[in-house]
Amino acid sequence: MLKLIILIFTLLTSSLFAQPMATYYCPPCNSHCDELEFTEMGKCTHCGMTLITKEDLSNFKKSSQKTIAFYLQSGVEVLDFAGPMEVFAYAGYEVFTVSKTKDSIITQGIMKVIPDYSIEDTPKADILAFFGGNSSVASGDSEVINWVKSQDGIEYYFSVCTGAFILAESGILDNKTATTFHDALDGLENNYPKINVLKNVRFVDNGNVITTAGISAGIDGALHLVAKLQGFDVARKTAYYMEYDKWTPGEGLILAEDNPYTDLVATSTLSEYEGHYEYKDNLQLQLVINEREKALEVTIGERTFPLFYLEKDKFLDLGKNVVSFQRNASEQITGYTISDTEDRVFKKLPN
């Protein structure tokens, strides 16, 4: 009986004084492993990302969930704002629209848009964005310009096409380099002599101010801002999702120190992975370098997908599976495994 009492006491005290088990999480990657918990530090067994603590996870979410205010005026060019809106929305930003009033506006005389907020009640945003198409309605309105000047804590300013004139009138482009729609370049240069206006460039990145050329160039600038804030791979995945194959990373003037393309893996390193390989269901795949993106992509049948570099011999596919390449004693690549089918090695095929 005494032994039983001692045993029960030992079990109770050990549970009372036991240290709580640490829990680790995968950084959000839009996959089911976002919901998993891990008891040991290391890498996520599903996507390969380095695990983080609960506090780091909270900070990560706060830093990545940027809010963007899209200022729209009557006559605004549809693709000027709709293209970047698609980019930012898919990349996980909270986008809302604001205009001088909450009255519906007509875009290019075609489509009605009801703004979420007016300049009287708009919430704080991390990023302010302005767009072309009748932009003089906003740049020539002292109430709108005063509202722009009064916004505190703005991390980034972004403009597409003649939206640059709103930033110019607000003094935000003073002593900076900028660009705008090709037909408006002379007007920006002549009316705002403090701005160094560039021609024949898709976008200009001054650090916290990004201006782009007209219409479709806004998509390039938005992808560039995503790359600055979340990394090249997130921007690349967004471009793939949008089926936007015109984006050439870095195809603009980058004056900022936080250039998201300086640390990309050299194509000379990626080239050793190129070739034909076995794949599931008796299919074959081909790995090649996408020269426009300077990154590796995989073709299976008639479809092509991006492949994301993690570290030497490890990549991530769109399904968040880790692709691990294998080498022989001579350091030649002989095949690969996929994290969802680790029991099988897919061989590299002779050219």
C-alpha positions in Angstrom: 0.0 0.0 0.0 2.8 2.4 0.9 4.6 1.6 -2.4 1.4 2.4 -4.3 1.0 5.8 -2.4 4.6 6.7 -3.2 4.1 5.8 -6.9 0.9 7.9 -7.2 2.7 10.8 -5.4 5.7 10.5 -7.8 3.4 10.6 -10.9 1.4 13.6 -9.6 4.5 15.7 -8.7 6.3 14.8 -11.9 3.3 16.0 -14.0 2.9 19.1 -11.8 6.5 20.2 -12.2 7.1 19.0 -15.8 8.1 21.7 -18.2 5.5 22.4 -20.8 6.4 21.0 -24.2 7.4 23.7 -26.7 5.4 24.0 -29.9 6.6 25.1 -33.3 4.8 26.2 -36.4 5.4 26.4 -40.1 5.5 30.0 -41.5 2.3 30.5 -43.5 2.7 29.1 -47.0 -1.0 28.6 -48.0 -0.8 24.9 -47.6 -2.4 22.5 -45.1 0.9 22.5 -43.0 -0.1 26.0 -41.9 -2.4 24.2 -39.5 0.1 21.7 -38.1 2.0 21.9 -34.8 5.5 20.4 -34.2 7.2 19.5 -30.9 10.7 19.9 -32.1 12.6 22.7 -33.8 13.7 22.0 -37.4 12.1 22.0 -40.8 8.5 21.4 -41.8 8.2 17.8 -42.9 5.7 18.9 -45.6 7.0 22.1 -47.2 10.6 22.2 -45.9 10.4 25.7 -44.4 12.2 26.4 -41.1 9.8 26.1 -38.1 9.3 29.1 -35.9 7.8 29.8 -32.4 4.3 30.9 -31.7 5.6 34.5 -31.0 7.5 34.5 -34.2 4.4 33.3 -36.0 2.4 36.1 -34.6 5.0 38.7 -35.7 5.3 37.0 -39.1 1.5 37.4 -39.7 1.5 41.0 -38.5 4.4 41.9 -40.8 3.1 40.2 -43.9 -0.6 41.3 -43.7 -0.2 44.8 -45.2 -3.2 47.0 -45.8 -3.3 48.9 -49.1 -5.6 51.8 -49.8 -6.4 52.1 -53.5 -7.5 55.7 -54.2 -9.8 55.8 -57.2 -11.2 58.8 -59.0 -14.0 59.1 -61.6 -12.6 58.1 -64.9 -9.9 55.9 -63.5 -8.3 53.4 -65.9 -9.6 49.9 -65.1 -6.5 47.9 -65.7 -4.4 50.5 -63.9 -5.9 49.4 -60.6 -7.5 46.0 -61.3 -4.2 44.5 -62.3 -2.3 45.5 -59.2 -5.4 44.6 -57.1 -5.2 41.1 -58.4 -1.5 40.9 -57.5 -1.9 42.2 -54.0 -5.1 40.2 -53.2 -3.5 36.9 -54.2 -0.3 37.7 -52.3 -2.4 38.1 -49.1 -2.7 41.8 -48.6 -5.9 43.5 -47.4 -7.0 45.9 -50.2 -9.7 48.5 -49.8 -10.8 51.4 -52.1 -11.2 55.0 -51.1 -12.3 58.1 -53.0 -13.2 61.7 -52.1 -16.7 60.6 -51.3 -18.5 57.3 -51.1 -20.5 58.1 -54.2 -20.1 55.5 -57.0 -17.5 56.4 -59.6 -17.4 55.5 -63.3 -14.2 53.9 -64.6 -13.5 55.1 -68.1 -17.2 55.6 -68.6 -17.7 51.9 -68.4 -18.0 50.3 -65.0 -19.4 51.6 -61.7 -17.3 51.2 -58.5 -18.6 52.0 -55.1 -15.6 53.0 -52.9 -15.3 51.3 -49.5 -14.4 54.6 -47.8 -14.2 58.3 -48.3 -11.3 60.5 -47.3 -13.3 61.4 -44.2 -13.5 57.9 -42.8 -10.8 55.8 -44.4 -8.8 53.6 -42.0 -5.0 53.7 -41.7 -3.2 51.9 -44.4 0.4 50.7 -44.7 0.5 51.4 -48.5 -1.2 54.2 -50.5 -1.7 53.5 -54.2 -2.8 55.9 -57.0 -3.8 55.2 -60.6 -4.2 57.0 -63.9 -7.2 57.8 -65.9 -8.5 61.3 -65.3 -6.0 61.7 -62.4 -6.2 65.5 -62.6 -9.5 65.2 -60.8 -7.5 64.1 -57.8 -4.2 65.9 -58.3 -6.1 69.2 -58.9 -8.3 68.8 -55.8 -6.7 70.5 -52.7 -8.9 68.5 -50.3 -7.6 65.2 -51.8 -4.0 66.4 -51.8 -4.3 67.6 -48.2 -5.6 64.2 -47.3 -2.7 62.5 -48.9 -0.2 64.7 -47.0 -2.0 64.1 -43.7 -1.6 60.3 -43.8 0.8 59.2 -41.1 2.9 56.0 -40.9 2.7 55.2 -44.6 5.3 52.6 -45.4 5.1 52.7 -49.2 3.6 54.9 -51.9 2.7 53.3 -55.2 1.5 54.8 -58.4 0.5 53.5 -61.9 0.4 55.6 -65.0 -0.6 59.2 -64.3 -1.3 58.4 -60.7 2.2 59.7 -60.3 0.8 63.3 -60.7 -1.1 62.8 -57.4 2.2 61.9 -55.6 3.9 64.8 -57.4 1.3 67.4 -56.3 1.6 66.0 -52.8 5.4 66.7 -52.8 6.1 63.0 -52.3 8.2 62.8 -55.5 10.3 65.9 -54.8 14.0 65.2 -55.4 13.2 61.6 -56.4 13.3 59.7 -59.7 10.0 58.7 -61.2 8.1 57.6 -64.3 4.6 57.7 -65.7 2.4 57.0 -68.8 4.4 57.6 -72.0 2.1 60.4 -73.2 2.4 62.2 -69.8 6.1 62.1 -69.3 6.7 65.6 -70.7 3.9 67.0 -68.6 5.3 65.5 -65.4 8.8 66.8 -66.2 7.6 70.3 -67.2 5.2 70.8 -64.3 7.3 69.3 -61.5 11.0 70.3 -62.0 12.1 68.8 -58.7 11.4 65.3 -60.1 13.9 63.4 -62.2 11.5 62.0 -64.8 12.7 58.8 -66.6 11.4 57.6 -70.0 11.4 54.0 -71.4 11.4 52.3 -68.0 8.7 50.0 -66.6 9.0 51.2 -63.0 11.2 53.2 -60.7 11.8 52.0 -57.1 13.1 54.8 -54.8 12.8 52.6 -51.7 9.4 53.5 -50.2 8.1 55.1 -53.4 7.4 53.1 -56.5 6.1 54.7 -59.7 5.3 52.7 -62.9 4.6 53.4 -66.5 1.1 53.0 -67.9 -1.6 50.3 -67.5 0.1 46.9 -67.7 3.3 48.2 -66.2 1.3 48.5 -62.9 1.3 44.7 -62.7 5.1 44.6 -63.0 5.4 47.2 -60.3 3.0 45.4 -58.0 4.9 42.1 -58.4 8.1 44.0 -57.7 6.7 45.4 -54.4 5.5 41.9 -53.4 9.0 40.6 -54.1 10.4 43.4 -51.9 8.1 42.6 -49.0 7.6 38.8 -49.3 10.4 37.5 -51.5 10.9 36.6 -55.1 9.2 33.2 -54.9 5.9 34.7 -53.6 5.9 37.2 -56.5 6.8 34.4 -59.0 4.0 32.2 -57.7 1.6 35.2 -58.0 2.6 35.8 -61.6 2.1 32.1 -62.4 -1.4 32.1 -60.8 -2.3 35.1 -62.9 -0.9 33.5 -66.0 1.1 36.7 -66.4 4.1 35.6 -68.5 5.3 39.1 -69.4 6.9 39.9 -66.0 10.7 40.1 -66.2 11.9 40.4 -62.6 13.9 43.6 -62.0 12.9 45.1 -65.4 12.9 48.6 -63.9 15.2 51.1 -62.2 15.9 50.0 -58.7 17.5 52.7 -56.6 16.6 51.1 -53.3 19.0 49.1 -51.2 16.5 46.3 -50.6 16.7 44.8 -54.1 14.9 41.5 -54.0 16.8 40.0 -56.9 20.4 40.4 -55.8 20.6 37.1 -53.9 18.9 34.9 -56.4 20.5 31.6 -57.3 22.8 31.9 -60.4 21.5 30.1 -63.5 24.9 28.4 -63.7 24.0 26.7 -60.4 20.5 25.8 -61.6 21.7 24.5 -65.0 23.0 21.2 -63.4 19.4 20.2 -62.6 18.2 20.6 -66.2 17.3 17.4 -68.0 14.6 14.7 -68.4 13.5 12.6 -65.4 11.0 9.9 -64.6 7.7 11.0 -63.0 4.6 9.4 -61.5 2.2 7.2 -63.5 4.9 6.3 -66.0 5.2 9.9 -67.2 8.3 11.9 -67.7 9.2 15.5 -66.8 11.7 18.0 -68.1 13.5 20.6 -66.0 14.7 23.8 -67.8 15.7 27.3 -66.8 13.1 30.0 -67.6 15.4 32.6 -69.0 12.9 35.4 -68.4 12.6 34.6 -64.7 16.2 33.1 -64.3 14.6 30.3 -62.3 13.9 26.6 -62.8 10.6 25.3 -64.1 9.2 21.8 -64.8 7.2 20.7 -67.8 4.9 17.6 -67.4 3.0 16.8 -70.5 1.7 20.0 -71.9 1.8 22.0 -68.6 4.7 24.0 -67.1 5.1 24.9 -63.5 7.6 26.9 -61.4 10.0 25.1 -59.1 11.3 27.1 -56.1 14.9 26.8 -54.8 15.3 26.1 -51.0 18.9 25.1 -50.7 21.4 22.9 -52.6 19.5 19.9 -54.1 16.2 20.9 -52.5 13.3 22.6 -54.2 9.7 23.2 -53.5 6.9 22.5 -56.0 3.6 24.3 -56.2 2.0 21.6 -54.0 4.5 22.5 -51.3 6.2 19.2 -51.6 10.0 19.1 -51.2 11.9 17.8 -54.2 15.2 16.4 -53.1 17.9 15.6 -55.8 20.3 12.7 -55.3 23.9 12.5 -56.5 26.4 9.8 -57.1 30.0 9.6 -55.8 31.1 11.9 -58.7 28.5 14.5 -57.6 26.4 14.0 -60.7 22.7 14.2 -60.3 21.1 10.8 -60.7 17.5 11.4 -59.7 15.2 12.9 -57.1 12.5 12.1 -54.5 9.3 13.9 -53.6 8.2 14.4 -50.0 4.8 12.9 -50.7 6.3 9.8 -52.2 9.7 9.5 -50.4 9.7 5.7 -50.9 10.4 6.1 -54.6 13.4 7.5 -56.4 12.7 9.0 -59.8 15.7 8.5 -62.0 17.3 11.1 -64.3 17.1 9.9 -67.9 19.9 10.0 -70.5 19.7 13.0 -72.9 
